[in-house]
Amino acid sequence: MTIQRSSAEENQSGKASKSSNQISQNSKSGRWLWFWVGMSGIAMVSATAGALLAVSLTSTPLQQAQLSPKDEAVFDGDRISGGVLRFSELTRPVNLLVLGMSVLPPDIQNPPPETKNLRYQPELNSFDGLSDVMLLLKFDPETKKIIMLSIPRDTRTEIEGYGVKKINAANVDGGPALTAKTVSNLLGGAGIDRYVRINVLGVAKLIDVLGGVTVYVPKNMKYQDDSQHLYINLKAGKQHLNGDQTLQLLRFRHDELGDIGRIQRQQMVMRAFMDQTLNPATVAQLPKVLDVVKDHIDTNLTVEELVALMGFGVRTNRSNMQMLMLPGRFSEKGEFDASYWLPNKNGISKLMAQHFGLESAQEQLATTTDPRSLRVAIQDSTGGDRSNLQPLIRALEKSGYRNIYVAKAWGEPLEVTHIVAQQGDGDSAESIRNTLGFGEVRVESTGNLGSDISIQVGKDWLQEKSILEQSRTK
């Protein structure tokens, strides 16, 4: 609130002293009066202004954790949005740490007494357990991009004061501040500006209040765990999912990729969810949304900052929303006493330089990847046999790509080929797109895990292939 009061006073510096006296006598009333005046001047006034005013005046604080001054200092406290007249505009790049919490009674020291006599482990509305999901989001008004980095919860790393552990334990050991410090150290010193912790119970409510999400379920998913009352039963195919069904898709881990497969599904759901719900109408629903999920959220974002981030998201082109995954590999059987995701330091350094502006001494400002060194996976979604892919492989080989292989087919039928920058190398993906002359580039980690670039072949290739064959017969 201090930020908004200062901005209002600055804007009123030329007014008569009578107005200043009124503000000093009733700072809260004056603050929101000028906040309302400022809001009325922006382009999204009809969708955003009323929402922000209602939330600001009626909602309870969003931060539920009590951070010490030392813990608060881990985060960059400088303001991230404009003054009264530009409250919905980000004024600088922002790194936001998002933690998804799935907490059971054994995960915390003092579980509620009513859970002791139950024959199953219920989900608790708590922020004290292991972080089930970990994301670092960069909102960058300079490049007009949103970068989303998924960090596997089993990532093996140093947690200050606690030794080498899985990164999801940092929240148990020291809450959001220690988690932010651990993530920053893992990523070569990246700054963390704010954090959000959301309990899994709130995720389902959030999806429901925003109308659900339409996604392609990649395969039949069936799993039952009576000890947690966790029941997953989804059929393959494109469908509209409610909050509970979406959680089933996100929490399923029983496939060959385990938690990494879950991260890929998270990215698929997040992209679909943003495409379908991130619009001015959603911002207008902010009071309703926060009223539903506020008890399940802990964040040091102010409401004004939250609206600024949402406003930036609404204005961001979907092609500028990029989803990455922490470079690394699975630990091998017997390599450690537990299974881990082992981070690749060189890959992390390159990724942070390219997408987060964190240049290391070894990184060059401009690098070009040799096509011969790129691992290119081809995933067919058309249902044809592999012979249909041979002309595509030959076209790539003719352009200098040597490490090409056919990977497991892509389950969702695609109209347009996706050229996926699996490791975040959008420039190389764009070069392949220019070589082929069709498809769309996606910077995300939904492709083949061992690839640099995954080509998920759509129906547009069949048309292109037909044209190539016709030209050869003439």
C-alpha positions in Angstrom: 0.0 0.0 0.0 2.9 2.3 0.6 3.9 2.1 -3.0 0.5 3.3 -4.2 0.3 6.1 -1.6 3.7 7.5 -2.7 2.7 7.4 -6.4 -0.5 9.1 -5.6 1.2 11.8 -3.6 3.7 12.4 -6.4 1.0 12.8 -8.9 -0.7 15.3 -6.6 2.4 17.5 -5.9 1.0 20.4 -7.9 -2.4 20.3 -6.3 -3.6 22.7 -3.6 -2.7 22.1 0.0 -6.3 21.4 0.8 -6.1 18.1 -1.2 -2.9 17.2 0.6 -4.6 17.7 4.0 -7.5 15.5 3.0 -5.1 12.8 1.9 -3.2 13.0 5.2 -6.4 12.9 7.2 -7.7 9.9 5.4 -4.8 8.2 3.6 -6.6 5.0 2.8 -9.6 6.7 1.2 -7.4 9.1 -0.7 -5.1 6.4 -1.8 -7.8 4.3 -3.4 -9.5 7.4 -4.9 -6.4 8.3 -6.9 -5.8 4.6 -7.6 -9.2 4.5 -9.2 -8.5 7.7 -11.2 -5.2 6.2 -12.5 -6.9 3.0 -13.5 -9.5 4.8 -15.6 -6.7 6.0 -17.9 -5.5 2.7 -19.2 -6.6 0.8 -22.3 -8.0 -2.2 -20.4 -10.2 -0.1 -18.1 -13.4 -2.0 -18.8 -11.9 -5.4 -17.9 -9.2 -4.6 -15.4 -9.9 -1.5 -13.4 -13.1 -2.6 -11.6 -11.5 -6.0 -10.9 -8.4 -4.5 -9.3 -10.4 -2.0 -7.2 -12.8 -4.7 -5.9 -10.0 -7.1 -5.0 -7.8 -4.4 -3.4 -10.6 -3.2 -1.1 -12.1 -6.5 -0.1 -9.6 -9.4 -0.3 -7.5 -10.7 2.6 -3.7 -10.4 2.2 -2.3 -13.0 -0.2 0.9 -13.7 1.8 0.3 -16.2 4.5 3.9 -17.1 5.5 5.7 -14.9 8.0 9.1 -14.3 6.6 12.0 -13.0 8.7 13.8 -9.8 7.4 16.6 -12.1 6.4 14.3 -14.3 4.4 12.6 -11.3 2.8 16.0 -10.0 1.7 16.4 -13.1 -0.5 13.8 -11.5 -2.9 14.3 -8.3 -4.8 11.9 -5.9 -3.2 12.1 -3.2 -5.8 8.7 -2.4 -7.4 8.0 -4.2 -10.6 5.0 -2.2 -12.0 4.3 1.4 -12.9 2.7 4.1 -10.8 -1.0 5.0 -10.6 -1.4 5.7 -14.2 0.6 2.7 -15.3 -0.3 0.2 -12.6 -0.9 -2.7 -15.0 2.4 -2.3 -16.8 5.6 -4.1 -15.8 8.6 -1.7 -15.6 11.3 -4.3 -15.6 11.9 -8.1 -16.1 10.5 -10.2 -13.2 11.6 -13.7 -12.2 8.7 -15.4 -10.3 9.3 -18.7 -8.5 6.1 -20.8 -8.5 5.8 -23.8 -6.2 3.0 -26.3 -6.4 2.3 -28.0 -3.0 0.8 -31.4 -2.5 0.9 -32.0 1.2 -0.1 -35.2 3.2 -0.2 -35.5 7.0 3.2 -37.4 7.2 4.8 -34.5 5.3 4.4 -32.0 8.2 5.5 -32.0 11.8 2.1 -31.4 13.4 -0.7 -32.7 11.2 -4.3 -31.9 12.2 -5.6 -34.3 14.9 -8.7 -35.2 12.8 -6.4 -36.9 10.2 -4.9 -39.4 12.7 -7.8 -41.9 12.8 -8.5 -41.9 9.0 -7.7 -44.9 6.9 -6.2 -42.8 4.2 -3.9 -39.8 3.9 -6.0 -36.7 2.9 -4.6 -33.7 1.0 -3.9 -30.8 3.5 -4.2 -27.2 2.7 -0.7 -26.5 3.8 2.5 -24.9 2.4 4.9 -26.7 4.6 5.6 -29.9 2.7 7.7 -31.0 -0.3 7.2 -28.8 -3.4 5.5 -31.1 -5.9 6.0 -28.6 -8.8 8.7 -26.0 -9.3 8.7 -23.4 -12.0 10.7 -20.2 -12.6 8.8 -17.7 -14.8 10.4 -14.7 -16.4 8.1 -11.9 -17.5 10.2 -9.7 -19.7 8.7 -6.4 -21.0 11.9 -5.7 -22.9 11.6 -8.8 -25.2 7.9 -9.1 -24.7 8.3 -12.8 -23.7 7.2 -15.1 -21.0 9.8 -17.8 -20.2 8.8 -20.8 -18.1 11.5 -23.1 -16.8 10.4 -26.4 -15.2 12.7 -27.8 -12.5 12.1 -31.5 -11.8 11.4 -32.0 -8.2 14.0 -34.9 -8.0 16.8 -32.6 -9.1 19.9 -33.4 -7.1 21.5 -30.2 -5.8 23.1 -28.5 -2.7 20.6 -27.0 -0.2 22.5 -24.5 1.9 22.9 -25.8 5.4 21.3 -29.2 4.7 23.7 -30.8 2.2 23.0 -32.5 -1.2 19.3 -33.5 -1.5 16.4 -33.5 -3.9 15.5 -29.9 -4.6 11.9 -30.3 -3.5 13.1 -30.7 0.1 14.2 -27.0 0.2 10.7 -25.9 1.1 10.5 -28.3 4.0 14.0 -27.2 5.3 13.5 -23.4 4.9 10.4 -22.4 3.1 10.2 -20.2 0.0 13.3 -18.2 0.9 15.6 -21.2 1.1 13.9 -22.6 -2.0 14.6 -19.4 -3.9 18.2 -19.3 -2.8 18.6 -23.0 -3.8 17.1 -22.3 -7.2 19.3 -19.2 -7.7 22.4 -21.2 -6.9 21.4 -24.0 -9.2 20.9 -21.6 -12.1 24.1 -19.7 -11.8 23.0 -16.8 -9.6 19.7 -15.9 -11.3 17.8 -13.4 -9.2 14.4 -14.3 -7.7 12.0 -11.3 -7.4 8.8 -12.9 -6.0 7.4 -16.3 -5.1 4.0 -18.0 -5.3 3.1 -21.2 -3.4 -0.2 -22.7 -4.4 -1.7 -25.8 -2.8 -3.0 -28.6 -5.1 -6.5 -28.1 -3.6 -6.4 -24.5 -5.0 -5.3 -25.6 -8.5 -8.4 -27.7 -9.0 -10.6 -24.8 -7.8 -8.7 -22.3 -10.1 -9.3 -24.5 -13.1 -13.0 -24.9 -12.3 -13.6 -21.2 -11.7 -12.0 -20.4 -15.1 -14.2 -23.0 -16.9 -11.8 -26.0 -17.3 -9.3 -26.6 -20.0 -9.4 -28.5 -23.4 -6.4 -30.7 -23.9 -5.3 -33.9 -25.6 -4.8 -36.7 -23.2 -1.9 -38.7 -24.7 -3.0 -42.2 -23.6 -5.4 -44.0 -21.3 -4.5 -43.3 -17.8 -5.7 -45.5 -14.9 -4.2 -45.6 -11.4 -5.6 -46.1 -8.0 -4.1 -45.4 -4.6 -6.6 -46.0 -1.8 -4.1 -44.8 0.8 -4.4 -41.3 -0.6 -7.8 -41.5 -2.1 -6.1 -40.8 -5.4 -8.1 -42.2 -8.4 -7.0 -41.5 -12.0 -9.2 -42.7 -14.8 -8.8 -40.8 -18.1 -9.3 -41.9 -21.7 -7.0 -40.9 -24.5 -8.1 -38.2 -26.8 -8.9 -34.5 -27.0 -11.4 -33.5 -24.3 -12.5 -30.8 -21.9 -11.3 -31.4 -18.4 -12.6 -30.0 -15.1 -10.3 -29.2 -12.2 -10.2 -32.7 -10.7 -9.7 -34.4 -14.1 -6.9 -31.9 -14.9 -5.1 -32.8 -11.7 -5.4 -36.5 -12.7 -3.6 -35.7 -15.9 -1.0 -33.7 -14.1 -0.3 -36.1 -11.3 -0.1 -39.3 -13.3 3.6 -40.6 -13.1 3.3 -44.2 -14.0 5.0 -44.2 -17.4 8.5 -44.7 -18.8 9.5 -41.1 -18.1 8.1 -40.8 -14.6 8.3 -37.2 -13.3 9.7 -35.9 -16.6 6.6 -37.2 -18.5 4.6 -35.4 -15.9 6.5 -32.1 -16.6 5.8 -32.5 -20.3 2.1 -32.9 -19.5 2.2 -29.8 -17.3 3.6 -27.8 -20.1 0.9 -29.0 -22.5 -1.8 -28.1 -20.0 -0.3 -24.7 -19.1 0.0 -23.8 -22.8 -3.6 -24.8 -23.4 -4.8 -23.1 -20.3 -3.1 -19.8 -21.1 -4.4 -19.9 -24.7 -7.9 -20.4 -23.5 -8.1 -18.2 -20.4 -5.4 -15.5 -20.5 -7.5 -12.7 -21.8 -9.1 -9.4 -20.6 -12.2 -11.3 -19.5 -10.2 -13.4 -17.2 -8.6 -10.3 -15.6 -12.2 -9.0 -15.0 -12.9 -12.2 -13.0 -9.9 -11.6 -10.7 -12.1 -10.8 -7.6 -14.0 -14.0 -8.1 -10.9 -16.1 -8.8 -9.0 -14.8 -5.7 -12.1 -15.2 -3.5 -12.1 -18.9 -4.5 -8.4 -19.7 -4.2 -7.0 -17.1 -1.8 -6.9 -19.6 1.1 -4.8 -21.9 -1.0 -2.2 -19.3 -2.1 0.9 -17.8 -0.3 2.8 -15.1 -2.2 4.7 -12.0 -1.6 3.2 -10.4 -4.7 0.8 -7.6 -4.0 -2.5 -7.5 -5.7 -1.3 -4.7 -7.9 1.7 -6.7 -8.9 -0.4 -9.7 -9.7 -2.6 -7.6 -12.0 0.5 -6.2 -13.7 1.7 -9.7 -14.4 -1.7 -10.8 -15.7 -2.0 -7.7 -17.8 1.4 -8.5 -19.4 0.3 -12.1 -20.0 -2.8 -10.9 -21.8 -0.8 -8.7 -24.1 1.9 -11.3 -24.8 1.8 -13.0 -28.2 1.4 -16.8 -27.6 4.4 -17.5 -29.8 6.4 -15.5 -27.3 5.5 -17.9 -24.4 8.4 -20.3 -24.2 8.5 -23.4 -22.0 11.8 -25.0 -21.0 13.0 -27.8 -18.7 16.2 -27.9 -16.6 18.9 -29.7 -18.7 20.0 -32.9 -17.2 19.6 -36.7 -17.2 18.1 -39.5 -15.1 20.5 -41.1 -12.6 21.4 -44.7 -13.5 20.4 -47.6 -11.4 22.9 -48.0 -8.5 24.5 -44.6 -9.2 23.1 -43.1 -6.0 21.0 -44.3 -3.1 17.9 -42.7 -4.6 16.7 -41.8 -8.1 17.6 -38.2 -9.2 17.4 -35.8 -12.1 21.1 -34.8 -12.5 21.5 -31.2 -13.7 23.8 -30.6 -16.7 25.9 -27.5 -15.7 26.9 -26.6 -19.3 23.4 -27.0 -20.5 22.1 -24.8 -17.7 24.7 -22.1 -18.4 23.7 -22.0 -22.0 20.0 -21.9 -21.3 20.4 -19.2 -18.7 22.5 -17.1 -21.1 20.1 -17.5 -23.9 16.8 -17.0 -22.1 17.5 -15.3 -18.8 20.3 -12.9 -19.8 22.7 -14.5 -17.4 25.9 -14.5 -19.3 28.8 -16.5 -18.0 32.5 -16.0 -18.8 32.4 -19.0 -21.2 29.3 -18.0 -23.1 29.5 -15.8 -26.2 26.9 -13.3 -27.1 26.1 -15.0 -30.4 26.6 -18.6 -31.1 25.6 -20.7 -34.0 25.0 -24.4 -33.5 26.5 -26.6 -36.2 23.6 -28.6 -37.8 25.8 -31.7 -37.8 25.9 -31.7 -34.0 22.1 -31.3 -33.5 20.1 -34.3 -32.4 17.0 -34.2 -34.4 14.1 -36.5 -33.5 11.2 -37.1 -35.8 7.8 -38.0 -34.2 5.0 -38.8 -36.6 1.5 -37.9 -35.7 -0.2 -38.8 -39.1 -0.4 -42.5 -38.5 1.5 -43.5 -41.6 4.4 -45.9 -41.8 8.1 -44.8 -41.6 8.5 -44.8 -45.4 6.5 -41.6 -45.4 9.2 -39.9 -43.4 12.1 -40.8 -45.7 11.8 -37.7 -48.0 11.7 -35.5 -44.9 14.9 -37.2 -43.6 16.6 -36.8 -47.0 15.7 -33.1 -47.1 17.3 -32.6 -43.7 20.4 -34.6 -44.6 20.8 -32.5 -47.8 20.9 -29.4 -45.6 23.7 -30.8 -43.4 21.8 -32.5 -40.5 23.5 -35.8 -39.7 22.1 -36.9 -36.4 18.5 -37.7 -37.3 16.4 -40.5 -35.8 12.8 -41.6 -35.8 11.4 -41.6 -32.2 8.2 -42.7 -30.7 5.1 -41.4 -32.6 3.4 -38.3 -31.3 -0.1 -39.3 -30.1 -2.1 -36.2 -30.9 -3.0 -35.8 -34.5 -1.6 -32.5 -35.7 -2.7 -30.4 -38.6 0.5 -28.3 -38.5 3.9 -29.8 -37.8 5.5 -28.7 -34.5 9.3 -28.0 -34.6 10.0 -28.2 -30.9 13.1 -26.6 -29.4 13.5 -29.3 -26.7 16.5 -27.7 -25.1 15.4 -24.1 -25.7 17.5 -23.5 -28.9 14.8 -21.6 -30.8 17.3 -20.3 -33.4 18.2 -23.9 -34.5 14.5 -24.8 -34.6 13.8 -21.8 -36.7 16.6 -22.8 -39.1 15.0 -26.2 -39.5 11.7 -24.6 -40.2 13.3 -22.4 -42.9 14.9 -25.5 -44.4 11.7 -27.4 -44.6 9.5 -24.5 -45.5 6.5 -25.6 -43.3 5.6 -26.1 -39.7 5.6 -23.9 -36.6 8.4 -23.4 -34.1 7.6 -24.1 -30.4 10.1 -23.5 -27.6 9.0 -26.0 -25.1 10.1 -29.4 -23.7 7.3 -31.6 -24.9 9.4 -33.4 -27.6 11.7 -36.4 -27.4 13.8 -36.2 -24.3 17.1 -37.1 -26.0 16.8 -34.6 -28.8 17.8 -31.0 -29.3 15.0 -30.5 -31.8 11.9 -32.7 -32.2 9.9 -32.5 -35.4 6.3 -33.6 -34.5 5.1 -34.3 -38.1 1.6 -33.1 -38.9 -0.7 -33.3 -41.9 0.9 -30.4 -43.6 3.9 -32.7 -44.3 1.7 -35.0 -46.3 0.7 -32.1 -48.5 4.4 -31.0 -48.8 5.4 -34.6 -49.6 2.8 -34.8 -52.3 4.2 -31.6 -53.9 7.7 -32.9 -53.7 6.7 -36.2 -55.4 4.8 -34.4 -58.2 7.8 -32.2 -58.9 10.0 -35.2 -59.3 7.7 -36.9 -61.8 7.7 -33.8 -64.1 
